[in-house]
């Protein structure tokens, strides 16, 4: 039984003359896994699996830019007076929400060029995104960053003194929030695939469910983190951002699913000859008497 999780001695892997930065490697592996899953899901829908790679070619570069922009905006205090550091993404600092937003805009362009239904692409990509996040989060492990409060739990994470906040310099182990979020994302992947197979949502709404589930996990993970972050009213800015995102996503989901339900009911009434302007309670009065 382990007493703590060790951190890597280095943030890079040396393979002979080749040096791979762990942070970038995990992001790359996450992207490959996401493309694999998306390709499989396109095939399941009798669509070309090439769309997965095509979407990635547009979404990944845009997502990296968006993720870095989001991080710099929400943690602008770190870069004030030293804006050159904003380009050093290999040192960490990618905000997933910015990546998803910019990636989504890139996918919109791809779908128009490839004549692919956007809502189908959203449903296909919904579980692929948290799969990439699940793997990519291990890049924070290599960098010894984004950990939580001090902890003596058996799965607490060992952090080297030079990577600890000054107020916790005497503490050796901390909550491995990167691991918590990674496991949460795994759960999100499985839940989204299960919901998709149940076919209970209208087209495109699986992507919204992703936002709901990820936001819930991100809020409680953010509450554990102790790294420097912009705060509003005593709370980390990402707690506010993902709380708002959660509410907006829930509102969007309920609104569109309710509209879809009404549309289906109207279509059913038209099939049996009931005018759609009638209330449900009046339907029986307008139907011909079948007893004769």
Phi, psi and omega in degrees: 000125182281151181260344177192164178262121179286153174261152178299146178289337182221152178274012182221163178243127179262115178245082185066234179283352184260131177245122179251127175283128184302322181299310180293324180298317181292324176296317180297317179296323177297318179296315179300318179295320180295319178296319179299314182293318179297320179299318179296320182287326174295318179299319179298336179262014180061035176243161182294131177291344179297339178299330181297310179292323179298315177297319181297323180299329178269317190284324185295307178300317179296321180294321179296316178298313181297321180295320179289320178300315180299316181297316181294319181294315184280342177235042187301332182300329180292333188256352180301123181084354180214058188291346177298332179292343180296339181270351186272070184289340180292345177271005180099168178106063175235119180272115187302325183296318176297322178296318180293318181295310180294322178297320178298315179299322178293322179293325176302315179296316180299316183298323178293319181289325184265003182055045180250135179298124184297318182294325175295317178299323179294318178295319179297316185280344186307307179282343180289328181295307179294336175296316177296320179296319181303317180282317182298330180300335179291348172297328177294331176295316178298323183272357184051059183219167176057043175263173185257201182294161177304144182209148174244020177294156181302334180257018177297153186260130176282131179235131179295148183307322183290347180253008180265148172296149184302326181285349180238027185298333180274351180271135185260333185232148187218164175298129178278076185296334176298322180289319178301314181291325178298314179293323177298318179296325175299316177298319180298317178303310183294320180293317180297318178297319179297314179298319180298319180291334179285341178054051181253356182247152174286162186300133178093345185280344178297327178296322178291321177298324175303314179299320180298308185293316181294320180299319179301311180294320184294325181298313183285332175292317178300324181294339180270337188287148182237002178292159183298134180204152174296138181237148175231120181055038176083000179244145177302143185300326181289337173295317177294313184300313184282339172292315177296317179299320179299313181294317179296320180293317177297316179298317179297316182298311182295320182296309185288324178291325177293318177297320179296321179297318179295320179298317179296320179295319179296320179295321179295321179294321179296326180293331180259008174086018179264125179301138184288347181277347180282151173284160182299323183291339180269353188298316183295329182291333184270345181283146176300149179288117184273352185292330180284000000 
